[in-house]
């Protein structure tokens, strides 16, 4: 048996520390350093540049879109370089048909054989256009028959008044105005009991024109006016006339609008001659309200 012998060794005395010498790169270390990848540069400046350009583009795009929206929202006459001269039309308020009593039909609806206008006749009158001076006697309310007959020659009034009295006339509403150019417009709406009475009155007036009767005050001779042929309002008839040349200081033009139980009379006078465009516009809009 072999006995294990323990030996004790004394620890050696510590060696005093010595100052480490600076490392000197060797050739291998230099090569390794040269082949190591270069540290990546920061991407923040690049990102900041992209953000600045994107913001600039968005601002430019917003300004352009805003300008485009502004132009499309403007009237043509408000856009510099696109202004057009007025064609002579008047500026009327926005029109809307008045409300009907509960259960009442429109004049040309099924079941309304008499073609009665159940709406308030005064609300079927065309309003005055912008810039007009309203006639204080014809403000859009009810007027008597004599107010309408005053439009005709004195010698025709008694016979026509008797005819209208026998025709079951119910109401007369009227409105008048004068424009800055001197054009004077008067609109009378005459409502009868049914379309039969309305048509009879229209025939009497129109027939009188061809006999040289039933003419407006101051008119000696009349001729047909065909401007209304381009107006398309269903169930409405037009009968238009104008004062023949040579006329005096002023010219008169008028149109009868027959719509169911109602006859509308649009009369316009102007010094030096009436203007076709505003008269055509006025007749068309009044016909649409009645139709």
HUJORA-V413684 format. One line per field, one symbol per residue. ss: DSSP state (H for helix, E for strand, L for the rest). burial: + if it has 16 or more other C-alpha atoms within 10 Angstrom, else -. A space follows every 10 residues. Layout:
BEGIN
ss: ???
burial: ???
END
This chain:
BEGIN
ss: LLLLLLLLLL LLLLLLLLLL LLLLLLHHHH HHHHHLLLLL LLLHHHHHHH HHHHHHHHHH HHHHHHHHHH HHHLLHHHLL LLLLLLLLLL LLLLLLLLLL LLLLLLLLLL LLLLLLLLLL HHHHLLLLLL LLEEEEEEEE EELLHHHHHL LELHHHHHHH HHHHHLLLEE EEEEEEEELL LLLEEEEEEE EELLHHHHHH HHHHHHHHHH LLLLLELLLL LEEELLHHHH LLLLLLEEEE EEELLLLLLE EEEEEEEEEL LEEEEEEEEE ELLLLHHHHH HHHHHHHHHH L
burial: ---------- ---------- ---------- ---------- ---------- ---------- ---------- ---------- ---------+ ---------- ----++++-- ----+++-+- +++++++++- -+-++--+++ -++-+-+++- +++---+--+ ---+--+-+- +++++++++- --++++++++ +++++-+++- ++--++--+- --++++--++ ++-----+-- +-+--+++++ +++------- ++++++++++ ++++++++++ --+++--+++ ++++++++++ +
END
